[in-house]
Amino acid sequence: RRALRLEQEKSERLLLNVLPAPIAARLKQTEGVIADGFPEVTVLFADIVDFTRRSERIATEQVVQALNDLFSVFDQHARQRGLEKIKTIGDAYMVAGGLPDPRPDHAQAVLEMAMAMRDEVARRSDPDGQPLAVRIGIDTGPVVAGVIGTSRFSYDLWGDTVNTASRMESQGVAGCIQVTARTYERLKDGYRFERRGPIPVKGKGEIVTYFLVGRNQGLG
């Protein structure tokens, strides 16, 4: 019986490593698809600039170790701010605020995470000793979140907000945090931004974007 209990505890820990606790609890009670609509969350994508190309010259173990070290620190920042890490894809990292438990300060929490990520990467170098930079993109708006699949399942997000945040990253600038007007409008009083101006975004035409510079004095 003790062996069975230990096995159950191990399974529980693994499940909680993969899914948010409220979602894991629901998954154990239902066999149907889990999908929830959230009217407003903030989504962040971050990518280590040029890391893939540089990695071709470096031993695989070193590449994986460097990413593991960095993403482990990102995970810590996400936990401290009550944010939900969604996934990593290669050298890209995705995190969201405001789900699975809604919260009013999701945009602020994600911006604080973005600045912490930017500072963390700026302090580091790749295994070749070259400085690293991160490109970060953020959008705020509605998403659908849920669990897909029955094996190797994961908690994932869908919708225009996700696609736009991804475009903010891919069409961003090294070392910069690019946000949409939707995110800017929510946070312009507490943070300093630079208007980048309209940029062409695939599938959306030209949209106005902003670079986050830092906090306004008196905040934090």
C-alpha positions as CSV (number, residue, x, y, z in Angstrom):
1,R,0.0,0.0,0.0
2,R,2.9,2.4,0.8
3,A,4.4,1.7,-2.6
4,L,1.1,2.4,-4.3
5,R,0.7,5.7,-2.4
6,L,4.2,6.8,-3.3
7,E,3.4,5.9,-7.0
8,Q,0.2,8.0,-6.8
9,E,2.1,11.0,-5.2
10,K,4.8,10.7,-8.0
11,S,2.0,10.8,-10.7
12,E,0.4,13.7,-9.0
13,R,3.7,15.7,-8.9
14,L,4.2,14.9,-12.6
15,L,0.7,16.1,-13.5
16,L,1.2,19.3,-11.6
17,N,4.4,19.9,-13.4
18,V,2.5,19.7,-16.7
19,L,-0.8,21.4,-15.9
20,P,-2.0,24.2,-13.6
21,A,-3.4,22.7,-10.4
22,P,-7.1,23.7,-11.1
23,I,-6.9,22.1,-14.5
24,A,-5.2,18.9,-13.2
25,A,-8.1,18.6,-10.7
26,R,-10.7,18.9,-13.5
27,L,-8.9,16.5,-15.8
28,K,-9.1,13.8,-13.1
29,Q,-12.9,14.3,-12.8
30,T,-13.8,14.5,-16.5
31,E,-13.0,12.7,-19.7
32,G,-14.3,15.5,-21.9
33,V,-12.3,18.3,-23.6
34,I,-11.4,21.1,-21.2
35,A,-11.7,24.5,-22.9
36,D,-12.4,27.9,-21.2
37,G,-12.8,31.3,-22.7
38,F,-11.1,34.2,-20.9
39,P,-12.2,37.7,-21.9
40,E,-8.9,39.3,-21.0
41,V,-5.4,37.9,-20.4
42,T,-1.9,39.0,-21.3
43,V,0.3,36.8,-23.4
44,L,4.1,37.0,-23.7
45,F,6.5,35.4,-26.2
46,A,10.2,35.6,-25.8
47,D,13.0,34.4,-28.1
48,I,16.7,34.3,-27.6
49,V,18.0,36.2,-30.6
50,D,20.2,34.3,-33.1
51,F,20.6,31.4,-30.6
52,T,19.6,28.7,-33.1
53,R,22.3,29.8,-35.7
54,R,25.0,30.2,-33.0
55,S,24.1,26.8,-31.6
56,E,25.3,25.0,-34.7
57,R,28.9,25.7,-33.6
58,I,28.5,24.5,-30.1
59,A,28.2,21.0,-28.5
60,T,24.6,19.9,-28.1
61,E,25.0,19.4,-24.3
62,Q,26.2,22.9,-23.9
63,V,23.3,24.4,-25.9
64,V,20.7,22.4,-23.9
65,Q,22.4,23.3,-20.6
66,A,22.5,27.0,-21.4
67,L,18.8,27.0,-22.3
68,N,17.9,24.9,-19.3
69,D,19.7,27.3,-16.9
70,L,18.1,30.3,-18.4
71,F,14.5,28.9,-18.7
72,S,14.7,27.6,-15.1
73,V,15.3,31.2,-14.0
74,F,12.4,32.3,-16.2
75,D,10.2,29.6,-14.5
76,Q,11.2,31.1,-11.1
77,H,10.2,34.6,-12.2
78,A,6.8,33.3,-13.5
79,R,6.1,31.5,-10.2
80,Q,7.0,34.5,-8.1
81,R,4.5,36.6,-10.1
82,G,1.8,34.0,-10.2
83,L,2.0,33.7,-14.0
84,E,1.4,30.5,-16.0
85,K,4.2,29.2,-18.1
86,I,2.5,27.7,-21.2
87,K,5.4,26.1,-23.1
88,T,8.9,26.4,-24.6
89,I,9.5,25.7,-28.3
90,G,13.3,25.5,-28.9
91,D,14.7,28.7,-27.7
92,A,11.3,30.4,-27.4
93,Y,9.4,30.8,-24.1
94,M,5.6,31.5,-23.7
95,V,3.9,32.7,-20.5
96,A,0.5,34.2,-19.7
97,G,-1.1,36.2,-16.9
98,G,-4.8,36.1,-15.9
99,L,-5.4,32.3,-16.2
100,P,-6.5,29.8,-15.2
101,D,-7.5,32.1,-12.3
102,P,-8.5,35.5,-13.6
103,R,-6.7,38.5,-11.9
104,P,-7.1,42.3,-12.6
105,D,-3.3,43.0,-12.7
106,H,-2.4,40.4,-15.3
107,A,-0.9,43.0,-17.8
108,Q,1.3,44.6,-15.1
109,A,2.5,41.2,-13.8
110,V,3.5,40.2,-17.3
111,L,5.3,43.5,-18.0
112,E,7.3,43.0,-14.8
113,M,8.2,39.5,-15.9
114,A,9.3,40.9,-19.3
115,M,11.7,43.4,-17.7
116,A,13.1,40.7,-15.4
117,M,13.6,38.4,-18.4
118,R,15.3,41.2,-20.4
119,D,17.7,41.9,-17.5
120,E,18.4,38.3,-16.9
121,V,19.4,37.6,-20.5
122,A,21.5,40.8,-20.7
123,R,23.6,39.5,-17.9
124,R,24.4,36.2,-19.7
125,S,26.5,35.0,-22.6
126,D,26.2,32.0,-24.9
127,P,28.5,29.0,-24.5
128,D,30.9,30.7,-26.9
129,G,31.1,33.7,-24.7
130,Q,29.1,36.0,-26.9
131,P,26.5,38.3,-25.3
132,L,22.9,37.2,-25.5
133,A,19.8,39.3,-26.2
134,V,16.1,38.5,-26.0
135,R,13.2,39.7,-28.2
136,I,9.9,39.9,-26.3
137,G,6.4,40.5,-27.6
138,I,3.2,41.0,-25.6
139,D,-0.5,41.4,-26.3
140,T,-3.6,41.6,-24.1
141,G,-7.1,40.3,-25.0
142,P,-9.4,37.3,-25.1
143,V,-8.1,33.7,-25.5
144,V,-9.4,30.2,-25.3
145,A,-7.4,27.9,-23.0
146,G,-7.6,24.2,-22.7
147,V,-6.1,20.7,-22.8
148,I,-5.7,18.9,-26.0
149,G,-5.0,15.2,-26.5
150,T,-4.9,12.2,-24.2
151,S,-1.2,11.4,-24.3
152,R,1.5,14.0,-23.8
153,F,-1.3,16.5,-23.3
154,S,-0.6,20.1,-22.4
155,Y,-2.4,23.3,-21.4
156,D,-2.4,25.6,-24.4
157,L,-3.9,28.8,-25.6
158,W,-5.6,29.8,-28.9
159,G,-6.9,33.0,-30.5
160,D,-5.9,36.2,-32.1
161,T,-4.3,37.5,-28.9
162,V,-1.8,34.6,-29.0
163,N,-1.0,35.1,-32.6
164,T,-0.5,38.8,-32.2
165,A,1.8,38.4,-29.2
166,S,3.8,36.0,-31.2
167,R,4.1,38.5,-34.1
168,M,5.1,41.2,-31.6
169,E,8.1,39.0,-30.7
170,S,9.0,37.9,-34.2
171,Q,8.8,41.4,-35.6
172,G,10.4,43.0,-32.6
173,V,14.0,44.2,-32.0
174,A,16.8,42.5,-30.0
175,G,16.9,43.6,-26.4
176,C,13.4,45.3,-26.7
177,I,9.9,44.5,-25.3
178,Q,7.3,45.3,-28.0
179,V,3.6,45.6,-27.0
180,T,0.4,46.2,-28.8
181,A,-1.8,49.3,-28.3
182,R,-4.2,47.1,-26.2
183,T,-1.4,46.4,-23.6
184,Y,-0.1,50.0,-23.8
185,E,-3.5,51.5,-23.0
186,R,-3.8,49.5,-19.8
187,L,-0.3,50.4,-18.5
188,K,0.6,53.8,-20.0
189,D,0.1,55.5,-16.6
190,G,2.5,53.2,-14.7
191,Y,5.2,52.6,-17.3
192,R,7.2,54.6,-19.9
193,F,6.8,53.6,-23.5
194,E,8.2,54.7,-26.9
195,R,5.8,54.6,-29.8
196,R,7.3,52.6,-32.5
197,G,4.7,53.6,-35.0
198,P,2.6,51.5,-37.4
199,I,4.4,48.3,-38.5
200,P,3.1,45.7,-41.0
201,V,1.9,42.6,-39.2
202,K,1.0,39.5,-41.2
203,G,-2.7,38.9,-41.2
204,K,-3.5,42.2,-39.6
205,G,-2.2,45.0,-41.9
206,E,-0.4,47.9,-40.2
207,I,-0.8,48.2,-36.4
208,V,0.7,50.7,-34.0
209,T,3.1,49.2,-31.5
210,Y,5.1,50.5,-28.5
211,F,8.4,49.6,-26.9
212,L,8.4,49.3,-23.1
213,V,11.2,51.5,-21.7
214,G,10.7,51.0,-17.9
215,R,8.6,51.9,-14.9
216,N,7.4,55.4,-14.2
217,Q,9.0,56.8,-11.0
218,G,7.1,56.0,-7.9
219,L,6.0,52.5,-9.2
220,G,7.5,49.5,-7.5
